[in-house]
Amino acid sequence: MRPFRIARILGVDVIGDPSLIALGVLLSWVIYLELSLPDIDVSGTTAFLGAVAGGVIFLATVLAHEVSHTAVAQRRGLEVKRIRLMIFGGASELREESNSPGTEAAVAIVGPFTSAVIAAGLLALAAPLDGVAEGVLRFVGLANLALAVFNILPGMPLDGGRVLRAFLWHRTGDRDKATRLALQSGRFFGLGLVGVGAYLALRTGTGAVGIWVAFVGWFMTRMAAASARGHRLEMATRGRTVGDVMRRVTESVSGNRTIAEAVDLYQIGPRLRTLVVEVEGRIVGLLGQLEVEQVPAEQRVATQVGAAMTRIGPADVVDVNTKLAQALNREAGATRHIVATENGRVVGIIGGPEVASLFDVDESEMTRE
């Protein structure tokens, strides 16, 4: 199942990850179990409806958490690419890094603050009530309190980790060093949660809770590792353009040629390097070894390149002088490649090998303290 669009808020698309459905079902089930306790006198239907409502309300509060990040980021002059909601909460994805420690801290801290305010409000509303309404509001309020506490842990990629990075950035004046330290802290806390979860599962008899805590810790370490790779890529692309790293392409292949002709003309070595396909001067797709292999050998003499190619999206064609970080941060099409043009003429292409080469920069430059 692919990510799906939920809404557009503050000019930003809100995207739901398929795992968001699992989160809603899980929360509704937990609320249903709580509403079904003997001391709460409600029917099964009422408990079910209350549980569904509680799950929806909690997802709405998670969205409010992320929208608060987006609102502050936009006020600070940052462009937000999208808001993504998933099983472990959400993320407001920025197109660029914060330009100062103050901006970094402001954007990060507003999320946990929003969740804490929501928690206080819901718990206050629940206090004079009883029955289903009290149970639902109290559960969602406590869930938001837990969300606020979890997010304020001082380790990236959590909000608390970004606050820690802002503090270290302010103290050292070195954003890259601050990022590395905050990411190390994120891995430390993630591994710590894995250990706590294992202890709860094996020694205290609270198996389900322990497994969940360990899973959250594992997810946190994975997210920290992904953020570390993203930081390395950001460092590697800093100050570079598409033209600096592209593989130069001197010509394109016509979509009207047969695959056999394209292979004879352009294959060097055992594999066909990815080629740009043009029809009547317009870039329409890419042809590489993968596309060739999908056509049986006996049919390649009669199959046109245009029928076998992977179509390219408009966002995948950029000017050679485009900033590399901007090009890599675009919404990539099916080909996952970038075609570089200069004055309307194809001059290069960026694919997996070219992106991988970015990580071959001098390690001393990446780890210097």
C-alpha positions in Angstrom: 0.0 0.0 0.0 1.4 3.4 -1.0 1.4 6.6 1.1 -1.9 8.5 0.7 -2.8 12.2 0.8 -5.0 13.2 3.8 -5.3 17.0 3.5 -3.5 20.2 2.7 -2.8 22.5 5.7 -0.9 25.8 5.6 -0.1 25.1 1.9 1.6 21.8 2.8 0.4 18.3 1.9 -0.3 15.9 4.8 0.7 12.4 3.8 -0.4 9.3 5.6 1.9 6.3 5.8 0.2 2.9 5.5 1.4 2.2 9.0 -0.9 5.1 10.2 -3.8 2.7 9.8 -2.2 0.2 12.1 -1.7 2.9 14.7 -5.3 3.9 14.5 -6.5 0.3 14.9 -4.1 -0.4 17.7 -5.1 2.7 19.7 -8.8 2.0 19.1 -8.3 -1.5 20.4 -6.5 -0.4 23.5 -9.2 2.2 24.3 -11.9 -0.4 23.7 -10.2 -2.8 26.2 -10.1 0.1 28.8 -13.7 1.0 28.2 -14.7 -2.7 28.6 -13.4 -2.9 32.2 -16.0 -4.0 34.8 -16.1 -0.6 36.6 -17.2 1.2 33.4 -20.9 0.3 32.8 -21.3 0.7 29.0 -22.5 -1.5 26.2 -20.2 -3.2 23.7 -21.5 -0.9 20.9 -20.9 2.2 22.9 -17.4 1.1 23.9 -16.6 0.3 20.2 -17.8 3.8 19.0 -15.9 5.5 21.8 -12.8 3.6 21.0 -13.0 4.6 17.3 -13.6 8.2 18.3 -10.7 8.1 20.6 -8.4 6.7 17.9 -9.4 9.5 15.5 -9.0 12.2 18.1 -5.5 11.0 19.0 -4.5 11.0 15.3 -5.9 14.5 15.1 -3.7 15.6 18.0 -0.6 14.0 16.4 -1.4 16.1 13.3 -1.7 19.2 15.5 1.8 18.4 16.9 3.2 18.4 13.4 1.2 21.4 12.1 2.7 23.4 15.0 6.2 22.5 13.7 5.2 23.6 10.2 3.7 26.9 11.4 6.8 27.9 13.3 9.1 26.8 10.5 7.2 28.9 8.0 7.2 31.9 10.3 11.0 31.5 10.5 11.3 31.5 6.7 11.7 27.8 6.2 9.9 25.9 3.4 8.2 22.7 4.5 8.1 19.9 1.9 5.3 17.9 3.5 3.9 16.6 6.8 4.1 12.8 7.1 2.1 10.8 9.6 3.1 7.2 10.5 2.8 4.6 13.2 5.3 6.4 15.5 3.8 9.8 15.2 4.8 12.1 12.4 7.4 14.4 10.8 7.4 17.8 9.2 9.9 17.5 6.4 11.8 20.7 5.7 13.4 21.4 2.3 16.3 23.1 4.0 18.1 23.1 7.3 17.5 25.8 9.9 19.8 28.8 9.5 20.4 29.4 13.2 20.4 27.7 16.5 17.4 29.8 17.6 15.3 28.8 14.6 16.3 25.1 15.1 15.2 25.3 18.8 12.0 27.2 18.1 10.8 24.8 15.4 11.7 21.7 17.5 10.4 22.7 20.9 6.9 23.8 19.8 5.9 20.2 19.0 6.3 18.7 22.5 4.9 21.9 23.9 1.7 21.6 21.8 1.3 17.9 22.8 1.7 18.9 26.5 -0.9 21.7 26.2 -3.3 19.3 24.5 -2.7 16.7 27.2 -3.5 19.3 29.9 -6.6 20.4 28.2 -8.0 16.9 27.6 -7.3 15.8 31.2 -9.0 18.9 32.5 -12.0 18.2 30.3 -12.1 14.6 31.5 -11.9 15.3 35.2 -15.6 16.2 35.9 -16.9 13.5 33.5 -17.5 9.8 33.8 -18.2 6.8 31.6 -17.1 6.7 28.0 -16.4 10.4 27.6 -14.1 10.4 30.6 -12.3 7.3 29.5 -11.7 8.4 26.0 -10.5 11.9 26.9 -8.3 10.7 29.7 -6.7 8.1 27.5 -6.0 10.5 24.7 -4.7 13.1 27.2 -2.3 10.6 28.7 -1.2 9.5 25.3 -0.4 13.1 24.4 1.5 13.5 27.6 3.5 10.4 26.8 4.1 11.7 23.2 5.4 15.0 24.7 7.8 13.2 27.1 9.1 10.8 24.5 9.7 13.5 22.0 11.7 15.7 24.4 14.3 12.9 24.9 17.6 14.6 24.0 18.5 12.5 20.9 18.0 13.0 17.2 15.8 12.6 15.3 13.4 13.4 18.2 12.4 17.0 18.9 14.5 16.9 22.0 17.5 15.9 20.0 17.0 18.9 17.7 16.9 21.1 20.8 20.1 19.5 22.0 21.6 20.1 18.5 20.6 23.8 18.7 22.2 24.1 22.2 25.5 22.5 21.1 25.5 24.5 17.8 25.1 27.7 19.9 27.9 26.7 22.3 30.4 25.4 19.7 29.5 27.4 16.6 29.8 24.2 14.6 26.4 22.8 13.3 28.0 19.7 11.9 29.7 18.7 15.1 26.5 19.5 17.0 24.5 17.2 14.6 26.9 14.3 15.1 26.7 14.6 18.9 22.9 14.8 18.8 22.7 11.7 16.5 25.0 9.8 18.8 22.7 10.7 21.7 19.8 9.4 19.7 21.4 6.1 19.1 22.3 5.9 22.8 18.7 6.5 23.9 17.4 4.1 21.3 19.6 1.3 22.5 18.7 2.2 26.1 15.0 1.8 25.2 15.7 -1.6 23.6 17.4 -2.7 26.9 14.6 -1.4 29.1 12.0 -3.1 26.8 13.9 -6.4 27.0 14.1 -6.2 30.8 10.3 -5.5 31.0 9.5 -8.4 28.7 11.8 -11.0 30.3 11.9 -10.0 34.0 8.7 -8.3 35.0 6.0 -10.2 33.2 4.8 -7.2 31.2 5.7 -8.8 27.9 3.5 -6.7 25.6 4.7 -3.4 27.1 8.3 -4.5 27.0 8.1 -5.6 23.4 6.6 -2.3 22.4 9.2 -0.3 24.3 12.0 -2.3 22.7 10.4 -1.9 19.2 10.3 1.9 19.7 13.9 1.9 20.8 14.9 -0.1 17.7 12.9 2.3 15.5 14.6 5.2 17.1 18.1 3.8 16.4 17.1 3.2 12.8 15.8 6.7 12.4 19.0 8.1 14.0 21.0 6.0 11.5 18.9 7.3 8.6 19.3 10.9 9.9 23.1 10.4 10.0 23.1 9.3 6.4 21.0 12.3 5.5 23.5 14.6 7.3 26.4 13.0 5.4 24.5 13.6 2.1 23.8 17.2 3.1 27.4 17.8 3.8 28.5 16.1 0.6 26.1 18.2 -1.5 26.8 21.5 0.2 27.9 24.1 -2.4 27.6 21.7 -5.3 25.4 21.8 -8.4 24.0 19.0 -10.6 26.7 19.6 -13.1 29.4 18.9 -10.5 28.5 15.2 -10.1 26.5 14.1 -13.1 27.7 11.5 -15.6 28.2 13.4 -18.9 25.9 12.3 -21.7 26.8 13.5 -25.2 23.7 12.2 -26.9 20.3 10.6 -26.3 18.7 7.6 -28.0 15.6 8.0 -30.2 12.4 6.4 -28.9 11.8 5.1 -32.4 14.9 2.9 -32.5 14.6 -0.7 -31.7 16.1 -2.1 -28.5 18.6 -4.2 -30.5 19.8 -1.1 -32.3 20.2 0.8 -29.0 22.2 -2.0 -27.5 24.5 -2.3 -30.5 25.1 1.5 -30.6 25.5 2.3 -26.9 26.4 -0.8 -24.9 30.0 -0.7 -23.6 30.8 -3.8 -21.6 28.3 -6.4 -20.3 25.6 -3.9 -19.3 23.8 -1.0 -21.0 24.3 2.2 -19.1 21.2 4.2 -18.6 20.3 6.3 -21.6 18.0 9.3 -22.0 15.2 8.7 -24.5 13.9 11.5 -26.7 11.0 11.7 -29.1 10.9 14.7 -31.4 13.3 16.6 -29.2 11.4 16.0 -26.0 12.8 14.0 -23.1 10.3 11.2 -22.4 12.1 8.4 -20.5 15.1 6.3 -19.7 16.4 3.0 -21.0 18.9 0.9 -19.1 19.8 -2.7 -18.6 16.7 -3.3 -16.4 14.4 -2.2 -19.2 16.3 -4.2 -21.8 16.1 -7.4 -19.7 12.3 -7.1 -19.4 12.0 -7.7 -23.1 12.8 -11.3 -24.3 15.9 -11.4 -26.5 14.1 -12.6 -29.6 11.7 -9.6 -29.4 14.4 -6.9 -29.1 14.9 -6.5 -32.8 11.2 -5.5 -33.2 10.5 -3.7 -30.0 11.0 0.1 -30.0 12.9 1.8 -27.2 9.8 4.0 -26.6 7.8 0.9 -25.7 10.3 -0.5 -23.2 11.6 2.6 -21.5 10.6 3.9 -18.1 8.8 7.2 -18.5 10.4 10.1 -16.7 8.6 12.8 -14.7 8.9 16.5 -15.3 10.6 17.1 -12.0 13.4 14.7 -13.0 14.6 17.1 -15.7 16.6 19.9 -14.2 19.0 22.6 -15.4 22.7 21.7 -15.0 23.2 24.7 -12.7 20.5 23.6 -10.2 21.8 23.2 -6.6 22.5 19.5 -6.0 20.7 19.4 -2.7 17.6 20.9 -4.3 17.6 18.3 -7.1 18.0 15.4 -4.7 15.3 16.7 -2.4 12.7 16.8 -5.2 9.7 14.3 -5.5 11.5 11.7 -7.6 9.7 9.9 -10.5 9.6 6.2 -11.3 13.1 6.2 -12.8 14.8 7.7 -9.6 17.2 9.5 -12.0 18.0 13.1 -12.7 18.5 14.3 -16.3 20.5 17.5 -16.6 20.0 19.9 -19.4 21.8 23.0 -20.7 20.0 25.3 -23.0 17.4 22.6 -23.7 20.0 20.0 -24.6 20.7 16.9 -22.5 24.2 17.0 -21.0 24.2 14.5 -18.1 22.5 12.1 -15.9 22.6 11.3 -12.2 21.6 7.8 -10.9 22.6 5.5 -8.1 26.3 5.4 -8.8 26.6 9.1 -9.0 24.7 9.5 -5.7 26.8 6.8 -4.1 30.0 8.6 -5.1 28.9 11.5 -3.0 29.7 9.4 0.1 33.3 8.8 -1.1 34.3 12.2 0.1 37.3 12.4 2.4 36.3 10.8 5.7 38.5 13.2 7.6 36.2 15.9 6.4 33.2 14.1 7.7 34.5 13.2 11.1 36.6 16.2 11.9 35.8 17.6 15.4 
